[in-house]
Amino acid sequence: MSDPSSFVFPPEAEKILTDFTKLIVLRIIKPDKLVPAMVRYVINKLGEEFVTPPPFDLAAIYKDSSSITPLIFVLSPGSDPMKALDTFKDTKKRNLRSVSLGKGQGIKAENHIKESLKCGDWVVLQNCHLASAWLGTLEKICEDLRETGSDLTKCHRDFRLWLTSYPTDEFPVAVLQNGVKMTNEAPKGLKNNLMNSFSVSPISLPEFFNGNSSPVKFKKLIFGLLFFHAVIQERRLYGPLGWTNAYQFNEPDLRICPAAVHFHQHLPRQDSLRSHLVLHWRVQLWR
């Protein structure tokens, strides 16, 4: 049977088994099919909105923040909030100072925060999990923010501190408790992945999606690329099985690939063929 979770029980069993106890039976007989069956159970009992992740809305999250409240992106594989944050700061007309934390970057981060507190810029500290030795200093900075937040001469009302980090036990508990926490997980399922991919820049821009000189071919190529991306995202469930190299095809890759497709579609035929042969040879070398 291709889908044991949709198995029709005998009439005698239907009389004594509820939808929930059927899940228990499935858990005993076919545990690997339990998760899809649980999803269907939630949809039937509560509605599809309870299994569909809400759209990532930075504007709504920003309304809940203040100059003394850090905004914390809890990262997950396949997610990258930086493009969304970069677009959002343009809508708010703010200057964004970015520091990728690591060895020797703590002093640079502190200087950016001190300067931005005065002028109202935004500071984003990326990959806090890689700077465990500096997280104590970050906790002290956030404590000082809460103490001086009411003094506009020391803390500009437009200042915002954004943090990105993978889950780690070394992240300061006080910062987590007092910050606005958010996560942007990669969608689950081919359909949700495809729908989300069409909303990613530059694919979502009408001038990009409809502005190619060969619109029919271009849109077919884009759909094939997005479908490939969705399959790759779903294959993460299987770990390294079937791969020669471990690599996460995540959102930054998804953004750059349509731009490459758009570029090659605009090339003259001879140049496009030559570029294709060079690219194909490089792919073979990488494999």
C-alpha positions as CSV (number, residue, x, y, z in Angstrom):
1,M,0.0,0.0,0.0
2,S,1.5,3.4,-1.1
3,D,-0.2,5.3,1.7
4,P,-0.9,3.3,4.9
5,S,-2.3,6.4,6.7
6,S,-5.4,6.3,4.4
7,F,-6.1,2.6,5.1
8,V,-9.8,1.8,5.6
9,F,-10.3,-0.2,8.7
10,P,-12.8,-3.2,8.8
11,P,-16.3,-2.2,10.0
12,E,-15.7,-3.9,13.4
13,A,-12.6,-1.8,14.0
14,E,-14.3,1.4,12.8
15,K,-16.8,1.0,15.7
16,I,-14.2,1.0,18.4
17,L,-11.4,3.2,16.9
18,T,-11.5,7.0,16.9
19,D,-9.5,9.1,14.6
20,F,-6.9,9.5,17.3
21,T,-6.6,5.8,18.2
22,K,-6.1,5.1,14.5
23,L,-3.0,7.2,14.8
24,I,-1.8,5.0,17.6
25,V,-2.3,1.9,15.5
26,L,-0.4,3.5,12.6
27,R,2.4,4.5,15.0
28,I,2.8,0.8,16.0
29,I,2.5,-0.7,12.4
30,K,4.1,2.1,10.2
31,P,5.8,4.8,12.3
32,D,7.4,6.5,9.3
33,K,3.9,7.4,8.1
34,L,2.8,9.0,11.3
35,V,3.7,12.6,10.6
36,P,1.7,13.0,7.4
37,A,-1.2,11.3,9.1
38,M,-1.0,13.7,12.1
39,V,-1.0,16.6,9.7
40,R,-4.2,15.4,8.1
41,Y,-5.7,14.8,11.5
42,V,-5.0,18.5,12.5
43,I,-6.5,19.7,9.2
44,N,-9.6,17.6,9.7
45,K,-10.1,18.7,13.3
46,L,-8.9,22.3,13.4
47,G,-8.3,23.5,9.9
48,E,-5.5,23.9,7.3
49,E,-4.4,27.2,8.8
50,F,-3.0,25.3,11.8
51,V,-0.4,23.4,9.7
52,T,0.4,26.2,7.2
53,P,3.1,28.5,8.5
54,P,2.1,32.2,8.5
55,P,3.9,34.6,6.1
56,F,7.1,36.1,7.4
57,D,6.0,39.7,8.2
58,L,8.8,41.9,9.4
59,A,6.6,45.0,9.5
60,A,4.3,43.4,12.1
61,I,7.3,42.2,14.1
62,Y,8.9,45.7,14.0
63,K,5.8,47.2,15.6
64,D,6.4,45.1,18.7
65,S,9.9,46.3,19.1
66,S,11.6,49.3,20.6
67,S,15.1,50.8,20.7
68,I,15.9,48.8,23.9
69,T,14.5,45.5,22.7
70,P,16.8,43.3,20.6
71,L,15.1,41.4,17.7
72,I,16.4,37.9,17.5
73,F,16.2,35.7,14.3
74,V,16.4,32.0,15.3
75,L,17.9,30.5,12.2
76,S,17.0,27.2,10.7
77,P,18.6,25.3,7.8
78,G,17.5,26.8,4.4
79,S,16.5,30.2,5.9
80,D,18.2,33.5,5.5
81,P,16.5,36.6,6.8
82,M,19.1,39.1,5.6
83,K,17.5,39.8,2.2
84,A,14.2,40.4,3.8
85,L,15.8,42.7,6.4
86,D,17.7,44.6,3.7
87,T,14.5,45.2,1.8
88,F,12.6,46.2,4.9
89,K,15.2,48.8,6.0
90,D,14.8,50.5,2.6
91,T,11.1,50.8,3.2
92,K,11.8,52.4,6.6
93,K,14.7,54.5,5.1
94,R,17.1,53.4,7.7
95,N,20.9,52.7,7.5
96,L,21.8,49.1,8.3
97,R,25.2,48.2,9.8
98,S,26.0,44.5,9.5
99,V,28.7,42.6,11.4
100,S,29.3,38.8,10.9
101,L,30.5,37.7,14.3
102,G,33.6,35.6,14.6
103,K,37.1,35.9,15.8
104,G,38.0,39.6,16.4
105,Q,34.7,41.0,15.3
106,G,33.4,41.8,18.8
107,I,35.1,45.2,19.0
108,K,33.7,46.2,15.6
109,A,30.2,45.2,16.7
110,E,30.5,47.3,19.9
111,N,31.7,50.4,18.0
112,H,28.8,50.0,15.5
113,I,26.3,49.8,18.4
114,K,27.8,52.9,20.2
115,E,27.7,55.0,17.0
116,S,24.2,53.8,16.0
117,L,22.7,54.6,19.5
118,K,23.4,58.2,18.8
119,C,22.3,58.5,15.1
120,G,19.4,55.9,15.1
121,D,20.9,53.4,12.6
122,W,20.2,49.7,12.8
123,V,22.8,47.1,13.7
124,V,22.6,43.5,12.8
125,L,24.9,41.0,14.4
126,Q,25.0,37.8,12.3
127,N,25.8,34.3,13.5
128,C,25.9,35.0,17.3
129,H,26.4,31.3,17.8
130,L,29.9,31.6,16.4
131,A,31.0,34.1,19.0
132,S,30.3,32.3,22.3
133,A,33.2,34.0,24.0
134,W,31.7,37.5,23.2
135,L,28.1,36.7,24.2
136,G,28.7,37.8,27.8
137,T,29.5,41.3,26.4
138,L,26.4,41.2,24.3
139,E,24.3,40.5,27.4
140,K,25.9,43.5,29.2
141,I,25.2,45.7,26.2
142,C,21.5,44.7,26.2
143,E,21.3,45.3,30.0
144,D,22.7,48.8,29.5
145,L,20.2,49.4,26.7
146,R,17.3,48.7,29.1
147,E,18.7,51.0,31.7
148,T,19.3,54.0,29.4
149,G,16.4,53.4,27.0
150,S,14.3,56.2,28.5
151,D,17.1,58.7,28.0
152,L,16.9,59.9,24.3
153,T,20.2,61.6,24.6
154,K,21.9,58.2,25.1
155,C,19.6,56.0,23.0
156,H,18.0,57.2,19.8
157,R,14.3,56.1,19.4
158,D,14.9,54.7,15.9
159,F,17.8,52.5,16.9
160,R,17.3,48.8,16.5
161,L,19.6,45.8,17.4
162,W,19.0,42.7,15.2
163,L,20.6,39.4,16.1
164,T,20.8,36.2,14.1
165,S,21.8,32.8,15.6
166,Y,21.3,29.1,15.4
167,P,19.9,27.5,18.6
168,T,22.7,27.2,21.1
169,D,22.9,26.7,24.9
170,E,25.5,29.5,25.2
171,F,23.1,32.2,24.0
172,P,22.3,34.6,27.0
173,V,19.0,33.7,28.6
174,A,18.3,37.3,29.7
175,V,18.6,38.5,26.1
176,L,16.2,35.8,24.9
177,Q,13.7,36.6,27.6
178,N,13.7,40.4,26.9
179,G,14.0,40.2,23.1
180,V,11.5,39.7,20.2
181,K,12.1,36.2,18.9
182,M,11.2,35.1,15.4
183,T,12.0,32.3,13.0
184,N,11.6,31.9,9.3
185,E,11.7,28.2,8.6
186,A,11.8,26.8,5.1
187,P,8.3,25.7,4.1
188,K,7.4,22.0,4.3
189,G,6.0,20.2,1.2
190,L,6.5,20.8,-2.5
191,K,3.5,23.0,-2.8
192,N,4.4,25.3,0.1
193,N,8.0,25.5,-1.2
194,L,6.9,26.5,-4.7
195,M,4.5,29.1,-3.4
196,N,7.2,30.6,-1.1
197,S,9.8,30.6,-3.9
198,F,7.6,32.7,-6.2
199,S,7.5,35.4,-3.5
200,V,11.3,35.6,-3.3
201,S,13.1,38.5,-4.9
202,P,13.8,38.9,-7.8
203,I,11.3,36.3,-9.0
204,S,8.4,38.3,-7.4
205,L,9.3,41.4,-9.3
206,P,7.0,41.9,-12.3
207,E,9.7,43.6,-14.3
208,F,12.0,40.6,-13.8
209,F,9.4,37.8,-14.3
210,N,7.7,39.4,-17.3
211,G,10.6,41.4,-18.8
212,N,12.5,38.6,-20.5
213,S,12.9,38.6,-24.3
214,S,11.7,35.0,-24.4
215,P,9.0,34.9,-21.8
216,V,7.6,31.4,-22.5
217,K,11.0,29.7,-22.3
218,F,12.1,31.9,-19.4
219,K,9.1,31.1,-17.3
220,K,9.4,27.3,-18.0
221,L,13.1,27.5,-16.9
222,I,12.1,29.4,-13.7
223,F,9.4,26.9,-12.8
224,G,11.9,24.0,-13.4
225,L,14.4,25.8,-11.2
226,L,11.9,26.4,-8.4
227,F,10.7,22.8,-8.6
228,F,14.3,21.6,-8.3
229,H,14.7,23.9,-5.3
230,A,11.6,22.5,-3.6
231,V,12.8,18.9,-4.2
232,I,16.2,19.7,-2.8
233,Q,14.6,21.2,0.3
234,E,12.4,18.2,0.9
235,R,15.4,15.8,0.4
236,R,17.0,17.2,3.5
237,L,14.8,14.7,5.4
238,Y,17.0,11.9,4.0
239,G,20.3,13.5,5.0
240,P,23.3,12.8,2.8
241,L,21.7,9.8,1.0
242,G,22.3,10.1,-2.8
243,W,24.6,13.1,-2.7
244,T,28.3,13.2,-3.7
245,N,28.8,16.5,-1.8
246,A,27.0,17.9,1.2
247,Y,25.5,21.2,0.3
248,Q,22.4,23.2,1.3
249,F,20.7,24.8,-1.7
250,N,19.1,27.6,0.4
251,E,17.5,30.9,-0.3
252,P,20.6,32.9,-1.3
253,D,21.2,30.2,-4.0
254,L,17.6,30.5,-5.1
255,R,17.9,34.3,-5.5
256,I,21.1,34.2,-7.6
257,C,20.1,31.3,-9.9
258,P,17.1,33.0,-11.6
259,A,19.4,36.0,-12.2
260,A,21.8,33.7,-14.0
261,V,19.0,32.2,-16.1
262,H,17.8,35.7,-17.0
263,F,21.3,36.7,-18.0
264,H,21.9,33.6,-20.3
265,Q,18.5,34.1,-21.9
266,H,19.6,37.5,-23.0
267,L,22.9,36.4,-24.5
268,P,23.3,35.9,-28.2
269,R,23.0,32.3,-29.3
270,Q,26.8,31.7,-29.9
271,D,27.8,33.3,-26.6
272,S,25.1,31.4,-24.7
273,L,26.3,28.1,-26.2
274,R,29.9,28.8,-25.3
275,S,28.9,29.8,-21.8
276,H,26.8,26.7,-21.4
277,L,29.7,24.4,-22.4
278,V,32.1,26.1,-20.0
279,L,29.5,25.9,-17.2
280,H,28.8,22.2,-18.0
281,W,32.5,21.4,-17.8
282,R,32.9,23.2,-14.4
283,V,29.9,21.3,-13.0
284,Q,31.5,18.0,-14.1
285,L,34.8,19.0,-12.4
286,W,32.9,19.9,-9.2
287,R,31.1,16.6,-9.2
